[in-house]
Amino acid sequence: MGFLLNMLVLLILLYFVPSIIALIRLHQDFFLILFVNILLGWTFLGWILTLAWAIFGGHQPNYPGRRKYDVMQRLKKDFARGRITEEEYFRRKRVLEDN
């Protein structure tokens, strides 16, 4: 039973690799990639196309501080939604500002 559960989790992770890559890259079309991945990912062509889209498309402008800005915005949203404590918010904010 454990082996089958592990295999199921692995297959689900593999299915969502394009969406995971888009999320990590902060892709501007993340939700659209996720939607297409859910609908067409079961076809080999759909999975390959969403993977290529996640890897090669939607580049954010690359200027100094852009990544820090994106992380700070996500941090603010997490705090506003109650996903992290006030203490954790200020600790992470301080780390970002020091870098």
Residue pairs with C-beta under 8 A, 6 or more apart in sequence:
13 20
15 37
15 41
15 42
15 47
16 37
16 41
17 51
18 33
18 37
18 41
18 47
18 50
18 51
18 53
18 54
19 30
19 33
19 34
19 37
19 50
19 54
21 27
21 51
21 54
21 55
22 29
22 30
22 33
22 34
22 53
22 54
22 58
23 30
25 54
25 55
25 58
26 60
26 70
27 33
27 54
27 57
27 58
28 58
28 60
29 53
29 57
29 58
33 50
33 53
33 54
36 46
36 49
36 50
36 53
37 46
37 47
37 50
39 46
40 46
40 47
40 49
40 50
41 47
41 50
60 66
60 70
68 96
68 99
71 96
72 93
72 96
75 84
75 89
75 92
75 93
75 96
78 84
78 89
79 86
79 89
84 92
